[in-house]
Amino acid sequence: MLLKNNFLKPYLLNNYRCSFLIIFFLLFCGTSIFANTNTKLVNNFINENKEVLEPSTINKNYLRKAKTVKTYDSQVLQVVNKVLQAEAYSKNFDNINSESISLYLEALSEAEKINDENLLVYVNTQVGFFYYSYNEYIKAMPFFIKSSNLLDKNTIENLIQPADVYKKNAYFFGSVNEHQKSIDYLLKALTFTPSNSKLYATFLNNIGSSYYKMGAVENARNYFIKAREVSLENNDKVRYAKTLGDLALIHFDQKEYQKAITLLQQDIEISIQNNAGRNTMYAQILLSKLYVETNEFDKAKQTLALANEYVLSKDYLKSHAYEIAQINLSIALKTNDIVLELQARRALDKLGADIVTKDGQEAIKLVGWETQKEQFYTKLEAEKDKVEKANLKLWIVFGSVLFFIVLVFFMVRSIQLRFKNKEALYQKNILQYKINQLQSKSKLNEYDLTLKSYQSYLSDQNKQMDLIEKELDKLNTNTVSKDQAKVFLQELLDQQKMSGTNWLALKNIFVKEENDYYNALLENFPDLSEMNLRIVILNKMDLKPAEIALVLNIKIDVVNDALQRLRKNFKGRFDKHSMN
């Protein structure tokens, strides 16, 4: 595994003489010199073809343009040509497709050969956004990491499509809960966008959304209002409608339901008039939640049905289908609608596995961790690359001076690290535990899920917590690392809690493998509560009371009392059908 072999190396180089020799060697080896893209030429070509939906037409336009430009510019345009063709196929299919993937891979390969940072930022951003648009967050992640890494170096001048590049990177990082990074990129996008452009209101609106997700409600409100004003000035009806829905969300949170309902009704009306299907869906789902809060259940069901029509037309909107099923279940429970409850539960069961592994919060959490890991790794690589380039240039002019500076630096660094060895070793151990935890999670997600694999996963997590607790005991004082370890321990605990999607995933596996047993249990014990059902299932999986208490986030006394009570109430029948 790349992370295991390379990610830890900067922390494991204790031989500083060896480190010095490596850097000394890199000074002479140097790095590749990036060529410079004719940005004006490329941007003009993109603007002329970005609305073209026929890939062959885009290619013809490229061939015609290539005859009039230099060889290098022609090579760059060929890469952009393939990206634009891939985007056209994506628009035509409105989904992941092999034609787009093939063209994107060819564009990436050629861009890497050209070795132009500006071009690499553009291509990686477009490929990442292709996957992101269809909720493939994990596949999108490495491309956005690469483009973001280059953007953050602040060495690229005259970006290709700067507003578009910053916008798409902002959208991705906002989706993996890196909201401040998203805001920073959106603010940069604004500097490349005329105030009378429709994009200007879009960026303002998305900055507001990021602030809202961060809990900065007043900042969010201000940006939503500003976006609303700009969209009105620019006659951008769809964006105007979107701002109404976002302001409604704030009113919803503040329990100002009628204000929120009025805004959402306006949002839906305008969105329908302008064929904004996805925005209409978002507004309808939120409006249905409001109707539930105001006990207008018939209106809620009607609104959900309309939203569901759009969701069913797009294969990549399963997360919203799951959300609709959850709202329907809430309505059913409040109205004692047994038929609707059955339909909702069946929908949740059917969608559950896909949601956990792809569209749901669990997938986003996984992406979040992966993002952090890759960001750290790429940051180290970027810093090494930056040092190599700087040292190469300086060595040519000031070789002897640089030698002395580097030598003094490592001497000072060596002294500093003597006082940090204990902390560094501890950090290494914690990092390895994180890697082990990620590997355990990946095994659970990547292979066929079975009760046996789930038991193994829970066992691995328990072992990890024991090891980290032992590491905590080794530290005599409060440190940053100790605080981080406590946070990590809590994350492990949260991940094991059998609630929400975690419980649904386990339940789906159990029903699949023990279907006869599960049906017999429901038939013989129809009055069994949800919590008791969970205890029974986990007990059936040979989990000890202490382990059951851990994954259900309850006290062990509660588990023992429940097991004893169940045996007493149901006597021999329960032992026969349920208990191990």
C-alpha positions in Angstrom: 0.0 0.0 0.0 1.4 3.4 -1.1 0.4 5.1 2.1 2.1 2.5 4.3 5.4 2.6 2.4 5.8 6.3 1.5 3.5 8.3 3.7 5.5 7.6 6.8 9.0 8.1 5.4 9.4 11.8 6.3 8.8 10.8 9.9 11.1 7.9 9.9 14.3 9.4 8.6 16.4 9.6 11.7 19.7 9.6 9.9 20.1 13.2 9.0 23.4 12.7 7.2 21.5 10.4 4.8 18.7 13.0 4.5 21.3 15.7 3.6 22.8 13.5 1.0 19.4 12.8 -0.6 18.6 16.5 -0.8 22.1 17.3 -2.1 21.5 14.7 -4.9 18.1 16.2 -5.7 19.7 19.6 -6.2 21.7 18.2 -9.1 18.9 16.0 -10.4 16.4 18.8 -10.4 12.8 18.6 -11.7 11.1 19.1 -15.0 10.6 22.6 -16.3 7.0 23.2 -17.0 6.0 24.7 -20.3 3.7 27.7 -20.6 0.3 27.4 -22.1 -1.1 29.9 -24.5 -4.0 30.6 -22.1 -5.8 33.1 -24.3 -5.8 30.6 -27.3 -7.1 27.7 -25.1 -9.8 29.8 -23.4 -11.1 31.0 -26.7 -11.3 27.4 -28.0 -13.1 26.3 -24.9 -15.6 29.1 -25.0 -16.3 28.4 -28.7 -17.0 24.7 -28.1 -18.2 24.2 -24.5 -21.9 24.4 -25.6 -21.4 22.0 -28.6 -23.1 18.7 -27.9 -21.7 16.7 -30.9 -18.2 15.3 -30.1 -17.3 15.0 -33.8 -18.0 18.7 -34.4 -15.7 19.6 -31.5 -13.0 17.4 -33.1 -13.4 19.0 -36.5 -13.1 22.5 -34.9 -9.9 21.3 -33.3 -8.4 20.0 -36.5 -9.2 23.3 -38.2 -7.6 25.3 -35.4 -4.5 23.0 -35.1 -3.5 23.9 -38.7 -3.0 27.6 -37.7 -1.0 27.3 -34.4 2.4 26.2 -33.2 3.1 22.5 -32.5 3.1 22.9 -28.8 -0.2 24.9 -28.8 -1.7 22.2 -31.0 -0.7 19.5 -28.5 -2.4 21.5 -25.7 -5.5 22.0 -27.8 -5.6 18.3 -28.5 -5.9 17.6 -24.8 -8.6 20.2 -24.3 -10.4 18.9 -27.4 -10.6 15.4 -25.8 -11.9 17.0 -22.5 -14.6 18.9 -24.3 -15.6 15.8 -26.3 -15.8 13.8 -23.0 -18.0 16.5 -21.5 -20.3 16.4 -24.6 -20.8 12.6 -24.1 -21.5 13.2 -20.5 -24.2 15.7 -21.3 -25.7 13.4 -23.9 -25.8 10.3 -21.7 -26.5 12.3 -18.5 -24.5 9.6 -16.6 -21.2 7.8 -16.3 -20.3 6.4 -19.7 -17.3 4.6 -21.3 -16.8 7.1 -24.1 -16.3 10.0 -21.6 -14.0 7.9 -19.4 -11.8 6.8 -22.3 -11.4 10.4 -23.6 -10.7 11.7 -20.1 -8.0 9.1 -19.6 -6.4 9.9 -22.9 -6.4 13.6 -22.0 -4.8 13.0 -18.7 -2.1 10.8 -20.2 -1.2 13.5 -22.8 -1.4 16.3 -20.3 1.1 14.5 -18.0 3.5 14.0 -21.0 3.3 17.8 -21.8 3.9 18.5 -18.1 2.2 21.9 -18.0 0.9 22.7 -14.6 -1.8 24.9 -15.9 -3.1 22.2 -18.2 -2.9 19.6 -15.5 -5.0 21.7 -13.2 -7.7 22.1 -15.8 -7.8 18.4 -16.9 -7.8 17.0 -13.4 -10.5 19.4 -12.4 -12.7 18.4 -15.3 -12.3 14.7 -14.7 -13.0 15.0 -11.0 -16.1 17.0 -11.7 -17.3 14.4 -14.1 -17.4 11.8 -11.4 -18.6 14.3 -8.8 -21.6 15.3 -10.9 -22.9 11.7 -10.7 -22.2 11.3 -6.9 -19.0 9.2 -7.4 -17.2 11.1 -4.7 -14.5 8.5 -4.0 -13.6 8.3 -7.7 -13.5 12.1 -8.0 -11.3 12.6 -5.0 -7.8 11.9 -6.4 -8.3 14.2 -9.3 -9.4 17.1 -7.1 -6.5 16.4 -4.8 -4.1 16.8 -7.7 -5.7 20.0 -9.0 -6.0 21.5 -5.5 -2.4 20.7 -4.7 -1.2 22.6 -7.8 -3.7 25.5 -7.2 -2.5 25.9 -3.6 1.2 26.3 -4.7 0.3 29.7 -6.0 2.8 29.5 -8.8 0.4 29.2 -11.8 -0.2 32.3 -13.8 -3.1 32.8 -16.3 -5.1 29.7 -15.3 -7.2 28.0 -18.0 -10.9 28.8 -17.2 -10.0 30.1 -13.7 -13.6 30.8 -12.5 -14.7 27.3 -13.6 -11.6 25.6 -12.1 -12.0 27.3 -8.7 -15.8 26.7 -8.8 -15.6 23.0 -9.3 -12.9 22.5 -6.8 -15.0 24.5 -4.3 -18.0 22.3 -4.9 -16.1 19.1 -4.3 -14.4 20.2 -1.1 -17.6 21.6 0.2 -19.2 18.2 -0.3 -16.5 16.5 1.9 -17.1 19.1 4.6 -14.0 21.2 4.0 -16.2 24.3 3.9 -13.5 26.9 4.6 -11.5 25.6 1.6 -14.6 25.8 -0.5 -15.2 29.4 0.5 -11.6 30.3 -0.3 -11.9 28.9 -3.8 -15.3 30.5 -4.4 -13.9 33.9 -3.3 -11.1 33.4 -5.9 -13.7 32.4 -8.5 -15.5 35.7 -7.8 -12.4 37.7 -8.8 -12.5 36.2 -12.3 -16.2 36.7 -12.7 -18.0 39.9 -13.9 -20.6 41.1 -11.4 -23.3 41.1 -14.2 -22.6 37.4 -14.9 -25.1 34.7 -13.8 -22.1 32.9 -12.3 -21.5 35.8 -9.9 -24.8 35.1 -8.1 -24.1 31.4 -8.2 -20.8 31.8 -6.3 -22.4 34.2 -3.8 -25.1 31.6 -3.2 -22.7 28.7 -2.7 -20.5 30.8 -0.3 -23.7 31.2 1.7 -24.4 27.5 1.6 -20.9 26.8 2.9 -21.3 29.2 5.8 -24.7 27.6 6.6 -23.1 24.2 6.8 -20.4 25.6 9.1 -23.1 27.0 11.4 -22.4 30.6 10.6 -26.1 31.4 9.9 -25.9 35.2 9.7 -23.1 35.0 7.2 -25.1 32.5 5.2 -28.2 34.7 5.3 -26.2 37.8 4.1 -24.7 35.9 1.2 -28.1 34.4 0.2 -29.7 37.8 0.2 -26.8 39.3 -1.8 -27.1 36.4 -4.3 -30.9 37.0 -4.6 -30.3 40.7 -5.4 -27.6 40.0 -8.0 -29.7 37.3 -9.6 -32.6 39.7 -9.9 -30.4 42.3 -11.5 -29.1 39.8 -14.0 -32.5 38.3 -14.7 -31.3 34.9 -13.5 -34.6 33.3 -12.6 -33.3 29.9 -11.7 -30.6 31.2 -9.3 -33.2 33.6 -7.8 -35.4 30.6 -7.1 -32.5 28.8 -5.5 -31.8 31.7 -3.2 -35.4 31.6 -2.0 -35.1 27.9 -1.2 -31.9 28.6 0.8 -33.5 31.4 2.7 -36.4 29.1 3.4 -34.0 26.6 5.0 -32.9 29.2 7.5 -36.5 30.0 8.4 -37.1 26.2 8.7 -34.3 25.9 11.2 -35.7 28.9 13.2 -39.2 27.2 13.2 -40.6 30.0 11.1 -42.5 27.5 9.1 -45.0 29.7 7.2 -42.3 32.0 6.0 -40.3 29.0 4.8 -43.4 27.4 3.1 -44.1 30.7 1.2 -40.5 31.0 -0.1 -40.4 27.3 -1.2 -43.7 27.6 -3.0 -42.2 30.5 -5.0 -39.0 28.6 -5.5 -40.9 25.6 -7.0 -43.1 27.7 -9.2 -40.2 29.6 -10.8 -38.1 26.5 -11.1 -40.9 24.6 -12.9 -41.4 27.6 -15.3 -37.7 27.5 -16.2 -37.3 23.7 -16.4 -34.9 23.5 -13.5 -35.8 19.9 -12.5 -33.1 19.3 -10.0 -33.8 22.5 -8.1 -37.5 21.8 -8.2 -36.8 18.4 -6.6 -34.7 20.0 -3.8 -37.4 22.5 -3.0 -40.1 19.9 -3.0 -38.3 17.6 -0.6 -37.7 20.5 1.8 -41.3 21.7 1.4 -42.6 18.2 2.3 -40.5 18.2 5.5 -42.2 21.5 6.4 -45.7 20.1 5.8 -44.8 17.2 8.1 -43.9 19.7 10.8 -47.2 21.6 10.3 -49.1 18.3 10.3 -50.3 18.8 6.7 -49.6 15.2 5.8 -51.6 15.0 2.6 -49.8 18.0 1.1 -46.5 16.4 2.3 -47.3 13.1 0.4 -48.4 14.9 -2.7 -45.2 17.0 -2.8 -43.0 14.0 -2.2 -44.7 12.1 -5.0 -43.8 15.0 -7.4 -40.1 15.0 -6.2 -39.9 11.3 -6.5 -40.9 11.5 -10.2 -37.7 13.4 -10.9 -35.6 11.2 -8.7 -36.7 8.1 -10.4 -35.6 9.5 -13.8 -31.9 9.8 -12.6 -30.0 6.7 -11.6 -27.5 8.7 -9.6 -30.1 10.3 -7.2 -30.5 7.3 -4.9 -29.6 9.3 -1.9 -32.6 11.6 -2.5 -34.9 8.5 -3.0 -33.7 7.3 0.4 -34.5 10.7 1.9 -38.0 10.6 0.4 -38.5 7.2 1.9 -37.5 8.4 5.3 -40.0 11.3 5.1 -42.7 8.9 4.0 -41.9 6.7 7.0 -42.2 9.6 9.3 -45.6 10.5 7.8 -46.7 6.9 8.2 -45.7 6.7 11.8 -47.5 9.9 12.6 -50.7 9.0 10.8 -50.7 5.3 11.6 -50.7 4.5 7.9 -49.6 0.8 7.9 -49.5 0.5 4.1 -47.3 3.6 3.7 -45.1 2.4 6.5 -44.6 -0.9 4.8 -43.8 0.7 1.5 -41.4 3.2 3.1 -39.6 0.4 5.0 -39.2 -1.7 1.9 -37.8 1.3 0.0 -35.3 2.0 2.8 -34.2 -1.6 2.9 -33.8 -1.8 -0.9 -31.8 1.5 -1.1 -29.8 1.0 2.1 -26.8 -0.9 0.8 -26.3 1.5 -2.1 -26.6 4.5 0.2 -24.0 3.2 2.7 -21.4 2.5 0.0 -22.0 5.3 -2.5 -24.4 8.1 -1.9 -24.8 8.3 1.9 -23.0 10.0 4.7 -20.9 6.9 5.3 -19.3 7.3 1.8 -18.7 11.0 2.4 -17.1 10.3 5.7 -14.8 7.8 4.0 -14.0 10.3 1.3 -13.3 12.9 4.1 -10.7 10.6 5.6 -9.2 9.7 2.3 -9.0 13.4 1.4 -7.1 14.2 4.6 -4.7 11.3 3.9 -4.1 12.3 0.3 -3.8 16.0 1.1 -1.1 15.3 3.7 0.8 13.0 1.3 0.5 15.4 -1.7 1.5 18.4 0.5 4.7 16.6 1.4 5.3 15.8 -2.2 4.6 19.4 -3.2 6.9 20.8 -0.6 9.6 18.4 -1.7 9.1 19.5 -5.3 9.1 23.1 -4.4 12.4 22.7 -2.5 14.0 20.8 -5.3 13.2 23.5 -7.8 14.3 26.3 -5.6 17.5 24.6 -4.6 18.3 23.8 -8.2 18.1 27.4 -9.2 20.0 28.6 -6.1 22.7 26.0 -6.5 23.6 27.2 -10.0 24.3 30.7 -8.6 25.0 30.2 -4.9 26.2 26.6 -4.6 28.6 27.0 -1.8 26.3 29.3 0.2 23.4 26.9 -0.2 25.5 24.0 1.0 26.3 25.9 4.2 22.7 26.9 4.8 21.4 23.4 4.3 24.0 22.0 6.6 23.2 24.5 9.4 19.5 23.9 8.9 19.8 20.1 9.4 22.0 20.6 12.4 19.4 22.9 14.0 16.6 20.5 12.9 18.5 17.6 14.5 18.7 19.4 17.8 15.0 20.2 17.7 13.9 16.7 16.9 15.8 15.3 19.9 13.1 16.9 22.1 10.3 15.7 19.9 11.3 12.0 19.4 8.7 10.7 21.9 6.0 12.8 20.4 7.0 11.8 16.9 7.0 8.1 17.8 3.6 8.4 19.3 2.3 10.2 16.2 3.7 7.4 14.0 1.9 4.8 16.1 -1.4 6.7 16.0 -1.1 7.2 12.2 -0.5 3.4 11.8 -3.6 2.8 13.9 -5.6 5.1 11.5 -4.2 3.2 8.5 -5.2 -0.1 10.1 -8.7 1.3 10.8 -9.1 2.5 7.2 -8.0 -0.8 5.9 -10.5 -2.6 8.1 -13.2 -0.3 6.9 -12.2 -0.7 3.3 -12.3 -4.5 3.6 -15.9 -4.2 4.9 -16.9 -2.0 2.0 -15.0 -3.6 -0.9 -15.8 -7.3 -0.4 -19.0 -9.3 -0.1 -20.5 -8.3 3.2 -21.2 -11.2 5.5 -22.0 -11.6 9.2 -18.6 -13.1 9.6 -16.8 -10.1 8.0 -18.9 -7.7 10.1 -17.9 -9.6 13.3 -14.3 -9.4 12.2 -14.6 -5.7 11.6 -16.0 -5.0 15.0 -13.3 -7.1 16.6 -10.6 -5.2 14.7 -12.1 -1.9 16.0 -12.1 -3.1 19.6 -8.4 -4.1 19.3 -7.6 -0.7 17.9 -9.2 1.1 20.8 -7.3 -1.0 23.3 -4.0 -0.2 21.6 -4.7 3.5 21.5 -5.8 3.6 25.1 -2.5 2.0 26.0 -0.6 4.7 24.0 -2.5 7.3 25.9 -1.3 5.9 29.2 2.3 6.4 28.0 1.9 10.1 27.8 2.4 11.8 31.2 1.0 15.2 30.3 -1.7 16.7 28.1 -0.4 17.1 24.5 -1.9 17.8 21.1 -1.3 14.2 20.2 -3.1 13.0 23.3 -6.1 15.2 22.4 -6.1 13.9 18.8 -6.0 10.3 20.1 -9.0 11.0 22.3 -10.9 12.3 19.2 -9.9 9.3 17.2 -11.1 7.0 20.0 -14.4 8.7 19.9 -14.6 8.4 16.1 -14.0 4.6 16.4 -16.8 4.4 19.0 -19.2 6.4 16.8 -18.4 4.2 13.8 -19.4 1.1 15.7 -22.7 2.4 17.0 -25.5 0.5 15.4 -27.8 3.4 14.4 -28.9 4.9 11.2 -27.2 3.6 8.1 -24.8 1.4 10.2 -27.7 -0.6 11.6 -29.4 -0.8 8.3 -26.3 -2.2 6.6 -25.9 -4.9 9.3 -29.6 -5.7 9.3 -29.5 -6.2 5.5 -26.6 -8.6 5.8 -28.4 -10.5 8.7 -31.7 -10.8 6.8 -29.9 -12.0 3.7 -27.9 -14.8 5.6 -30.5 -15.6 8.2 -33.7 -15.0 6.3 -35.7 -18.0 7.6 -34.6 -17.2 11.2 -35.4 -13.5 10.8 -38.9 -14.3 9.5 -39.6 -16.8 12.2 -38.5 -14.3 14.8 -40.9 -11.6 13.5 -43.7 -14.2 13.2 -43.3 -15.6 16.7 -42.6 -12.3 18.5 -44.5 -9.5 16.7 -44.4 -7.2 19.7 -40.7 -7.2 19.9 -39.4 -3.6 20.2 -36.8 -2.3 17.8 -34.1 -2.1 20.6 -34.8 -5.6 21.7 -34.7 -6.8 18.1 -31.2 -5.3 17.8 -30.1 -7.0 21.0 -31.5 -10.3 19.8 -29.7 -10.1 16.4 -26.4 -9.1 17.9 -26.7 -11.9 20.5 -27.4 -14.3 17.7 -24.1 -13.1 16.1 -22.3 -14.3 19.3 -21.5 -10.9 20.5 -21.0 -10.7 24.2 -23.2 -8.3 26.3 -20.3 -5.9 26.6 -19.9 -5.8 22.9 -23.6 -5.4 22.3 -23.6 -2.5 24.7 -20.7 -0.9 22.8 -22.2 -1.0 19.3 -25.7 0.0 20.5 -24.3 2.9 22.7 -26.1 1.7 25.8 -25.0 0.5 29.2 -24.1 -3.2 29.7 -26.7 -3.4 32.5 -29.4 -2.5 30.1 -28.3 -5.3 27.8 -28.2 -7.9 30.6 -31.6 -6.8 31.9 -33.1 -7.0 28.5 -31.8 -10.5 27.8 -33.0 -11.7 31.2 -36.4 -10.0 30.8 -36.8 -11.6 27.3 -36.0 -15.0 28.5 -38.5 -14.6 31.4 -41.3 -13.1 29.4 -41.1 -15.5 26.5 -39.7 -18.5 28.5 -38.8 -21.5 26.4 -40.2 -20.0 23.2 -37.5 -17.3 23.1 -34.6 -19.8 23.7 -36.0 -21.9 20.9 -36.4 -19.2 18.3 -34.0 -16.4 19.3 -31.4 -16.8 22.0 -28.1 -18.6 21.5 
